[in-house]
Amino acid sequence: MKRKSYPQDVTDEEWAFVLPYLLLSREDSRSRRHSLRELFNGVRYIVRTGNQWRFMPNDLPPWPAVYQQMRRSRWL
């Protein structure tokens, strides 16, 4: 099921630019449980809204997964 997009979701053009800088492992790696793009959208959601990690919407990946990926990649 495709979720409703948020205004701060990454566009296809932005994603093509950012993706090479974010890949720590292959995007289809067996250890990856959530889409890298959705994790990135989760980080953008927090940054744009100023929301608290634990109050992320349920249609985005769980906040611990987004937070962990953000820390690994040092997006912020």
SULGISUL-V34281 format. One record per residue. N is the residue number from 1. D_LAST is the distance of its C-alpha to the last C-alpha in Angstrom with 2 decimals. Layout:
# SULGISUL-V34281
{{N D_LAST} {N D_LAST}}
This chain:
# SULGISUL-V34281
{{1 29.21} {2 26.73} {3 24.72} {4 24.74} {5 21.79} {6 19.52} {7 19.14} {8 15.39} {9 16.08} {10 15.39} {11 18.66} {12 20.55} {13 20.13} {14 16.34} {15 16.37} {16 18.81} {17 16.67} {18 13.39} {19 15.29} {20 16.53} {21 13.19} {22 12.19} {23 15.60} {24 16.06} {25 19.33} {26 21.44} {27 20.49} {28 23.93} {29 23.75} {30 25.88} {31 23.27} {32 20.88} {33 21.81} {34 19.55} {35 18.90} {36 15.72} {37 15.78} {38 16.20} {39 13.32} {40 11.08} {41 13.08} {42 12.46} {43 8.68} {44 9.75} {45 12.49} {46 10.72} {47 8.65} {48 11.98} {49 14.37} {50 12.98} {51 14.79} {52 14.92} {53 13.95} {54 17.67} {55 18.69} {56 17.09} {57 19.97} {58 22.13} {59 22.06} {60 18.45} {61 17.96} {62 18.24} {63 15.37} {64 15.63} {65 15.28} {66 12.16} {67 10.60} {68 12.08} {69 10.93} {70 7.21} {71 8.13} {72 10.38} {73 8.47} {74 5.42} {75 3.80} {76 0.00}}
